[in-house]
Amino acid sequence: MKKSSWCILFACIALAGLLGFAYVQSERKPAEVSTVMVTSMLDYMKSAVEHKNVHKLMEYVDQAQDTRISHLNNDQLRILLSRSFNQSEKLDANYSNVDVRHRGDDATAEFDLLVSHHMGAGDAEDYKGHITLHLRIVPIAHLLGLYHTHEWRIFKADTDGPDLAGYGDY
């Protein structure tokens, strides 16, 4: 065989291996929700708030039409977050008392949240309340939809704090 034939054969074998790996990954269910997983998710979202990154903050939110975060759909939530981030200087988000409950393909995570902003004139509380996140397993597309994995995403959030639906215009 010529050298070019060996290269093409090797490329085909590598591609078949990659596709096999992607298929196995797409059929695997995610691990059960744990306090460690939720804490990692909350730390990621806390960093997104501190960096005022709406896209990063929304990565754990399911993009389905029925998703509601404190009675807001995804588009309304993005607008609210963008306006809030643009109007504030430095933001801090702190959570505590994380409690996780798992029920099959659904789970809940409860915690207390305090978001405050720091300005030259002083500090102020933007949001304070108890949050309940409802999570479910959803298919997530990778490599332009070439394969899917199943991951935990937030599809609903309830709070006993201020009603976010009253903030901003949309």
C-alpha positions, 0 to 999 in steps of 0.5 A, spaced: 500 500 500 502 507 498 503 511 504 497 516 502 492 509 502 495 508 509 494 515 511 486 515 509 485 508 512 488 511 519 483 517 518 477 513 517 479 509 523 480 515 527 473 518 525 470 511 526 473 511 533 470 518 534 463 517 532 463 511 536 465 515 542 460 520 541 455 515 540 456 512 547 457 519 550 450 520 547 446 514 550 449 515 557 445 518 563 448 524 567 450 522 574 444 523 580 444 530 582 448 531 588 450 537 593 457 537 590 454 538 583 449 543 585 455 547 589 459 547 582 453 550 578 452 555 583 459 557 583 459 557 576 453 562 576 456 566 581 462 567 577 458 569 571 454 574 576 461 577 578 463 578 571 456 580 568 456 575 563 449 573 561 451 568 556 455 564 562 449 565 567 444 562 562 448 556 560 445 552 566 438 554 564 434 549 559 432 553 553 425 550 552 419 554 551 416 552 558 422 554 562 420 559 567 425 563 572 420 566 577 415 567 572 419 570 566 421 566 560 428 566 557 428 572 553 425 576 558 430 573 563 436 575 558 433 582 558 432 583 565 439 581 566 442 585 561 439 591 564 441 589 571 448 588 569 449 594 565 446 599 570 450 596 576 458 597 578 461 591 581 456 585 583 457 580 588 452 574 589 453 569 595 449 563 597 448 559 603 444 553 606 444 548 599 439 543 600 438 538 594 433 533 593 433 527 587 427 524 584 428 520 578 429 524 572 427 531 576 431 534 582 430 540 586 436 545 589 434 550 595 438 555 597 438 562 600 441 568 595 444 575 596 446 579 591 449 586 592 452 591 588 458 596 590 458 603 588 462 609 590 457 611 594 456 605 598 453 598 598 446 596 597 442 589 596 439 588 590 436 581 591 435 577 597 431 571 598 430 563 598 431 560 591 428 553 589 431 550 582 427 545 579 432 541 575 431 536 569 435 531 564 435 534 557 438 533 551 444 538 549 447 538 542 454 538 541 459 539 535 453 543 531 448 538 533 452 532 531 451 528 537 447 529 544 448 528 551 444 528 557 445 533 562 441 537 568 438 544 566 434 548 570 427 549 567 423 552 573 425 557 579 421 559 585 423 564 590 420 568 596 424 574 595 422 580 590 418 578 584 423 579 578 417 580 573 416 587 576 423 589 574 424 593 568 420 593 561 420 588 556 
